[in-house]
Amino acid sequence: MNKKILLLTTTICMLPLILGAALYNYLPAEIPIHWDASGSADRYCNKLLAIIGHPLFFALINIIVHYRVSFSADGTGSKIINIITLWICPVLSVIVLTIVFLTAANF
C-alpha cells in the first residue's frame, strides 16, 4: 500500500472540516443531509455531527478502500481502475459536503 497516497486522500477527505468551521455561524442547528425526489429535505443532522462526523466517515471509508485495494491487488487488475477506486472517496467528500454545507448556509 502506498502510504503517501493514503495520507493525501485521507487529508482531502477531511478538507470539508475547514469549510464547515468557516461557515459554522451561518449554518442552522440542523443541517439537511438527504433530499427526496422533489428536492425537499427529509433527513437532518446536528450541525456539529455534520461538520465533524461526515468528513470522518468519508476518511474511514477511504482507509477501508485503500486497505481493500492493497490486499486484493495481485498485479493482474487494471491500474486505472485502482487509481479511480482510491480517489473516489476524497472527490465525493469534497463535492458532496461542499454542496451540503453551502446549501445549508444559503450560499
C-alpha positions in Angstrom: 0.0 0.0 0.0 1.2 3.5 -0.9 1.1 5.3 2.4 1.7 8.7 0.8 -1.4 8.3 -1.3 -3.4 7.1 1.7 -2.3 10.1 3.7 -3.1 12.5 0.9 -6.5 11.1 0.1 -7.5 10.9 3.8 -6.4 14.5 4.2 -8.5 15.6 1.2 -11.5 13.7 2.8 -11.1 15.9 5.9 -10.9 19.2 3.9 -14.7 19.9 4.3 -13.9 20.4 8.1 -12.3 23.7 7.1 -15.4 24.8 5.2 -17.7 23.7 7.9 -15.7 25.6 10.5 -15.7 28.7 8.3 -19.5 28.5 7.8 -20.3 27.4 11.4 -22.1 30.7 12.3 -24.1 30.6 9.1 -25.3 27.0 9.4 -28.6 26.2 11.0 -28.7 23.9 14.1 -30.0 21.1 11.9 -28.3 20.5 8.5 -30.3 18.8 5.8 -28.4 15.7 4.6 -30.9 14.0 2.4 -33.5 15.2 -0.1 -36.5 13.5 -1.6 -37.2 13.3 -5.4 -39.0 16.7 -5.3 -35.9 18.3 -3.8 -37.3 18.8 -0.3 -35.1 18.0 2.6 -36.3 14.9 4.5 -33.4 14.0 6.8 -31.5 16.3 9.1 -28.3 16.0 11.2 -27.0 18.0 14.1 -24.6 20.8 12.9 -21.6 19.6 14.8 -22.1 16.0 13.8 -22.4 17.0 10.2 -19.2 19.2 10.3 -17.0 16.6 12.1 -18.8 13.3 11.6 -19.3 13.3 7.8 -15.6 14.0 6.9 -14.5 11.4 9.4 -17.0 8.9 7.9 -15.5 9.6 4.4 -12.0 9.3 5.8 -12.8 5.9 7.4 -14.3 4.6 4.2 -11.3 5.9 2.3 -8.9 4.0 4.6 -11.0 0.8 4.3 -11.0 1.1 0.5 -7.2 1.6 0.4 -6.6 -1.5 2.5 -9.0 -3.5 0.4 -7.4 -2.4 -2.8 -3.9 -3.0 -1.5 -4.7 -6.5 -0.2 -6.6 -7.5 -3.3 -4.1 -6.2 -5.8 -2.4 -9.1 -7.3 -0.9 -7.2 -10.2 -3.3 -8.5 -12.8 -6.0 -5.8 -12.4 -6.4 -2.6 -14.2 -4.1 0.1 -12.8 -6.5 2.9 -13.9 -9.4 1.2 -12.1 -7.3 1.0 -8.9 -6.5 4.7 -9.2 -10.1 5.7 -9.7 -11.1 3.5 -6.7 -8.5 5.1 -4.5 -9.6 8.7 -5.4 -13.4 8.3 -5.4 -13.9 8.9 -1.6 -11.8 12.1 -1.5 -13.5 13.5 -4.6 -17.0 12.7 -3.3 -16.2 14.1 0.2 -15.2 17.4 -1.2 -18.0 17.7 -3.7 -20.9 16.3 -1.6 -20.0 18.0 1.7 -19.3 21.4 0.0 -22.8 21.2 -1.6 -24.4 20.2 1.7 -22.7 23.0 3.7 -23.2 25.7 1.2 -26.9 24.8 0.6 -27.5 24.7 4.4 -25.8 28.1 4.8 -28.0 29.5 1.9 -25.0 30.5 -0.2 
